[in-house]
Amino acid sequence: MVRDKFAIWATMEAREGKEQEAQDFLVEAALRLEAEPGTTSFRAMRIGPKEFAIFNTFADEAALQAA
């Protein structure tokens, strides 16, 4: 079992009219980052009309720095 040593929780607010663009960016980022060695999870979610959050975990500091 891999134990995550690092995690990131971040929020962002899309500019007015750019909500879909922000969502598309996060979908693309999820596909790219989930394939990165050492990234154990990547989750993006909409938490409001213009607000988004990401949560991702890493096996070690090297993986965190590579992201």
C-alpha positions as CSV (number, residue, x, y, z in Angstrom):
1,M,0.0,0.0,0.0
2,V,1.4,3.4,-1.0
3,R,1.1,6.1,1.6
4,D,0.7,9.6,0.4
5,K,3.2,12.0,1.9
6,F,2.0,15.3,0.3
7,A,-1.3,16.7,-0.7
8,I,-2.5,20.0,-2.2
9,W,-6.0,21.5,-1.8
10,A,-6.4,24.7,-3.9
11,T,-9.4,26.8,-4.9
12,M,-9.8,29.1,-7.9
13,E,-12.5,31.4,-9.1
14,A,-13.1,31.7,-12.9
15,R,-13.5,35.1,-14.4
16,E,-17.0,36.0,-15.5
17,G,-17.9,34.1,-18.7
18,K,-14.8,31.8,-18.4
19,E,-16.4,29.1,-16.2
20,Q,-16.5,26.5,-19.0
21,E,-12.9,27.3,-20.0
22,A,-11.8,26.7,-16.4
23,Q,-13.7,23.5,-16.2
24,D,-12.2,22.3,-19.5
25,F,-8.7,23.1,-18.2
26,L,-9.2,21.1,-15.0
27,V,-10.5,18.1,-17.0
28,E,-7.4,18.2,-19.2
29,A,-5.2,18.7,-16.1
30,A,-6.7,15.7,-14.4
31,L,-6.0,13.4,-17.4
32,R,-2.4,14.6,-17.6
33,L,-1.6,14.6,-13.9
34,E,-3.2,11.2,-13.1
35,A,-0.6,9.7,-15.5
36,E,2.4,11.3,-13.8
37,P,4.5,8.9,-11.8
38,G,4.2,9.6,-8.1
39,T,0.8,11.4,-8.4
40,T,-1.6,9.1,-6.5
41,S,-4.8,11.0,-7.1
42,F,-6.1,14.2,-8.7
43,R,-9.6,15.4,-8.2
44,A,-11.2,18.6,-9.5
45,M,-14.6,19.7,-8.5
46,R,-17.0,22.7,-9.0
47,I,-17.9,24.1,-5.6
48,G,-19.9,27.1,-6.8
49,P,-21.1,28.9,-9.9
50,K,-17.6,30.2,-10.6
51,E,-15.5,28.4,-8.0
52,F,-13.5,25.3,-8.5
53,A,-11.3,23.2,-6.2
54,I,-8.5,20.7,-6.8
55,F,-7.2,18.0,-4.5
56,N,-4.2,15.9,-5.4
57,T,-1.9,13.6,-3.5
58,F,1.7,12.6,-4.1
59,A,3.8,9.7,-3.0
60,D,6.8,11.8,-2.2
61,E,8.4,15.2,-2.5
62,A,10.0,14.5,-5.8
63,A,6.5,13.8,-7.3
64,L,5.2,17.0,-5.7
65,Q,8.0,19.0,-7.3
66,A,7.5,17.4,-10.7
67,A,3.9,18.4,-10.8
